[in-house]
Amino acid sequence: MDSADYWDEAEPDECECLCGGDEFAAAVGFSLRPDGEVRWVSLGLRCLTDGALGVHADWKINYGPSAHLVNRA
């Protein structure tokens, strides 16, 4: 399965910083299982207006193999 398979069920929302900024630099982080498969994916954002940092979204990966996700980021 791919996240695109679930897009119709998603409820995406716009992101806005507490300062009112709406432009961000994004980074993705992974938590790996001992076997190298992905356990969690987190999306971090840094507001380009005031530099505030935060985790915007994270989700658990309940399937395998999943190590390919690291290369797709």
C-alpha positions in Angstrom: 0.0 0.0 0.0 1.0 3.6 -0.5 -0.2 6.7 1.1 -1.7 7.8 -2.2 -4.2 4.9 -1.8 -5.6 6.6 1.3 -5.7 10.2 0.1 -9.4 10.2 -0.4 -9.9 9.2 3.2 -7.5 11.9 4.5 -8.5 15.1 6.1 -5.6 17.4 5.2 -5.5 20.9 6.8 -3.5 24.0 6.1 -0.6 24.8 8.4 0.0 28.2 10.0 2.5 29.2 12.6 1.4 31.0 15.7 3.0 34.1 14.3 0.7 34.0 11.3 3.5 32.7 8.9 2.5 30.2 6.3 5.8 29.3 4.6 7.9 26.6 6.0 11.1 24.6 5.5 10.3 20.9 5.9 12.3 17.9 7.0 11.3 14.3 7.4 12.7 12.0 10.2 12.5 8.2 10.6 12.5 5.9 13.6 13.9 2.6 12.5 13.4 -0.9 14.0 16.5 -3.0 14.8 16.2 -4.7 11.5 16.3 -1.4 9.6 12.7 -1.2 8.7 10.8 2.0 9.3 8.7 2.2 12.5 7.7 5.9 12.5 7.8 8.8 10.1 7.7 12.4 11.3 7.3 15.7 9.4 9.0 18.7 11.0 8.5 22.2 9.9 10.4 25.5 10.6 8.5 28.7 10.1 10.4 31.0 7.6 8.9 34.1 9.3 10.0 33.5 13.0 12.0 30.3 12.9 9.7 28.4 15.2 10.1 24.6 15.0 7.6 21.8 15.4 6.4 18.4 14.4 3.5 18.9 12.0 2.6 15.2 11.6 3.8 11.8 12.4 2.5 8.3 11.8 3.4 4.7 12.6 4.3 2.3 9.8 2.6 -1.0 10.3 3.8 -2.9 7.2 7.0 -4.2 5.7 9.2 -4.0 3.9 9.3 -0.3 4.6 13.0 0.6 4.4 12.4 2.0 0.9 10.6 4.9 2.5 13.9 6.4 3.6 15.2 6.5 0.0 11.9 8.1 -1.2 12.2 11.1 1.2 
